[in-house]
Amino acid sequence: MSDPRVAAIPVQDCGEELSDIRASGVFLVDDRKRDPEGHYALLRHSLIERLQQAQQLLPSGLRLLIIEGYRPPELQRAYFEKYVTELRRNNPGWTDGRVHEAASRYVSPPEIAPHSAGAAVDLTLATADGQEVDMGTRVNASPEESGGACYTEADSISPTARAHRETLCRVMSSAGFCNYRTEWWHFSFGDRYWALHVDRPTAIYGPREGTGT
């Protein structure tokens, strides 16, 4: 997200509402990011439909496990500032520009964050009974914590974890999603990063306030 071409993509929001992914009863939804308002389970409606397509493409015995969808802008800002503070503390010689660029690789700046547009979902794979499979790192592992193993194409993970990542990327890509390559669990559709990745002139989803439907 530190690429200036992402921020340069204009947004023409289509006005699609946020919907609660739990309403369908189709998905496994983890509660580790649960918040009182239920923001974590909200996504633009068309993303939920695309997730259904992706789940149908999974091999027998595997399901999508949804971790987090919509993230209010103020929460995104808090995440970003917390990570900036951590990087500054651990790298006192870095300039502000370098800190911002490094932070943006892992936590999107609030003004362009796909999660705050309801256009991104963090997810993993699980067995039919909800047990997470080996993906090489935990969801939301930082580059520092994981030694870079959080990058989707990291070569330091096991063959089993790599196969699981390839399966996840395959079904999500088939449903129109774009993976953020520094986070194997993060996929988006309709946001600025997606627009740049698929060579679209505008994003169709921008930052949203509110709790949806």
Secondary structure as UniProt FT lines:
FT   HELIX           4..8
FT   STRAND          18..20
FT   HELIX           21..24
FT   STRAND          28..29
FT   TURN            32..33
FT   TURN            36..37
FT   HELIX           39..41
FT   STRAND          42..44
FT   HELIX           45..56
FT   TURN            60..61
FT   STRAND          62..68
FT   HELIX           73..90
FT   TURN            92..93
FT   HELIX           96..106
FT   TURN            110..112
FT   HELIX           115..117
FT   STRAND          120..127
FT   TURN            128..129
FT   TURN            139..140
FT   HELIX           143..146
FT   TURN            147..150
FT   TURN            152..153
FT   HELIX           159..174
FT   TURN            175..176
FT   STRAND          178..179
FT   TURN            181..182
FT   TURN            184..185
FT   STRAND          186..188
FT   HELIX           192..197
FT   TURN            198..199
//
